Amino acid sequence: MIQDLYPHVYHNEYHPHEPDQNDFVLFYDETMLYCKSYDRFFTVKEAGEQDLTYLFSIDDRSYYLGLQIPENGYAVSSAGIRTMAAAENRFAAITGRQLAGWYHDHRFCGVCGHTMRHHPVERALECTHCGKIVYPTIMPAVIVGVLNEKDQLLVTQYAGRNQNHYALVAGFAEIGETIEETVRREVKEETGLDVSDITYFKCQPWSFSDTLLFGFWCKADSSQPVVPDEQELKLAKWADREELECPDDSISLTSHMIRMYCKGEKHYGS
Ligand SMILES: [Zn+2]
């Protein structure tokens, strides 16, 4: 998945330090990442003189956020980030974008409106006037693989998107519920099904939407009617292995789980 960088190692400890000339600088606007060329970030030297914000390190290389996009920047969309060849570049690009968005959206205090500054010791922003501290926004959400006793997988398609590939039930946690209750509620809301045997599978940081995704498998009896929530979904149905197209990659937790089912690595009983 997108966070699997082995043999590279991601370090997100907050230790701001002076950049080396060969460290990388990431630039973003609202929709694009700007690189030196595709799959190649600007170095500090190439970025030129400007204020840099420390983001994280991968192996011994540090990554910084720059705000003055160089004129010759090569624009890469979110879809372009997903297809970058080097796993560490994909991950750095999207993780940096989440941080860049958070810094951008918290330039001013939500309490008193004064400017925010970097907290001296942790990844946080602190109001220069009232002292309000805010931490990075990470929203917990679930991806749910529901199987029935015929060993079919519950698949969905989102409403309002011009895409025909299948997804799984997914949704954000609400305040006051456990993550297992999120699973139960989201499946019920989106498809009308009651589920059982909720089992945690894997987790994935999904910076495309500021989320931390929790993948679960669970079971539902096929005698229940599937009733898609028409506001969210244009389709929800049980599918056999034969009718599903096995996703090409396992970048996302959703494609990873659908691939597992397609390849027969996941069954109703196991
Ligand atoms: Zn304030």
Residues whose N, C-alpha, C, O or C-beta is under 5 A from the ligand:
A	BS01	ZN	C109 V111 C112 G113 H114 C127 H129 C130 G131 K132
